[in-house]
Amino acid sequence: MRRPSIMTVFVGSLLLCRTAAAAGPAVPLTIDARGGIVVSVVIDGAGPFRFLLDTGSSRSIVSDTLARDLAAPVVAKSEVVTPTGSDMRLVVRLASVALAGARVAGVLAPVLPDAQLAAAGPDVRGVLGQDFLSAFNYTLDYRRRHLTWDEPLTCDTPAAVPMVRREGRFVMALADEGGAPLRLVPDSGAEMPVLFRRARPAIETSTIRRLRVGAVTMTNLPAALVERAEADADGLLPLHHFSTVSFAAGGACVIPRR
């Protein structure tokens, strides 16, 4: 079964005030059999809580019970888009979100039911998205199962894949085996590659015969075809296919390695 990636799209303008403290040492990662990454997050000084680290999610998310336990103030309503559709959800303000030595202030997080987050793993209380992650340079090391903060990391390398920001997410401009443009979201929350289709049932599967991502060439990747019309991306590329993946310059590029 393919884990549904939890992605959010905000309607309207929400102000995010963020600051980043000095990042600390390597952060241990819990990685499940499907490639999902769970980290220990401190919210408003409380916790730690288990959060799914999802590079394909534009916003961080909290469960309804965690928002209630934290007495997080409601500041807005927003449309949240997930693989099962879209809905209006309350948005709460988190005074601070911290992962080891990294901290971001003033995070505006949609609230989802605990049952909807259950697919991310047992006792997962939320999602850590790009509103937190893009404040830092970091490397996800799937082989050693840790995250490192990489302040000197830059995009000045032939292996770097440029990205553009679209509705809070980052999109890579790649090409398939025939040279056709393919815009994929580097998504640590996806179990397998996903290609969006406008009018095909979600139960179909396909194969990406050849895909070059920076210095890495990938072949014969099974992909799910999902019926979804998206203007900003053609699909999702899971990151657990690589040994390490680095994000640099606030999301300006990604550097995958085999």
SULHUDA-V510254 format. One record per helix or strand. SS is the DSSP state (helix for helix, strand for strand). FROM is the first residue (numbers start at 1). LEN is the number of residues. If there is no record, write none. Layout:
<<SS	FROM	LEN> <SS	FROM	LEN>>
This chain:
<<strand	27	2> <strand	30	2> <strand	37	7> <strand	46	8> <strand	61	3> <helix	64	7> <strand	74	9> <strand	85	15> <strand	102	11> <helix	114	7> <strand	124	5> <helix	130	4> <strand	138	4> <strand	146	4> <strand	161	6> <strand	169	7> <strand	181	7> <strand	193	5> <strand	205	9> <strand	216	12> <strand	235	4> <strand	244	5> <helix	249	3> <strand	253	5>>
